[in-house]
Amino acid sequence: MKYFFLLLLFYAVQIQAQKNIALSKEQAIIQKIHRTKEQMDSSTAALNKMMEANKSSADSLQKIIFSEQNNLNLEAYMQSQRIAEKKSKERMWWRLGLGIAFLLLGIYGVTRKRK
């Protein structure tokens, strides 16, 4: 009977030791998972930070390109407006000159018939 209890005690100790080993392995795995998760979180944060920096530099580059393109378009528009204004003034002077010429021709014709 003593041997039975000793054997039972021995098995109980072994089972408890195996449970402790299993628990310590589970705890080690859980700790490893937590460390891996923390590393992934920090890696994700670093990646997000890098993406933000890249995005802001790309945005500033886009703003510079847009500004340059806008300036070029504005210069082209102003040049076309100057050309249109120049043509408009030229047409005005031609019309004014023709109007004065026809006025003088009409005055000459009226005065000639009277004589």
Secondary structure, DSSP 8 states (H G I E B T S, - for coil): -HHHHHHHHHHHHHHHHHHHHHHHHHHHHHHHHHHHHHHHHHHHHHHHHHHHHHHHHHHHHHHHHHHHHHHHHHHHHHHHHHHHHHHHHHHHHHHHHHHHHHHHHHHHHHHHHH-
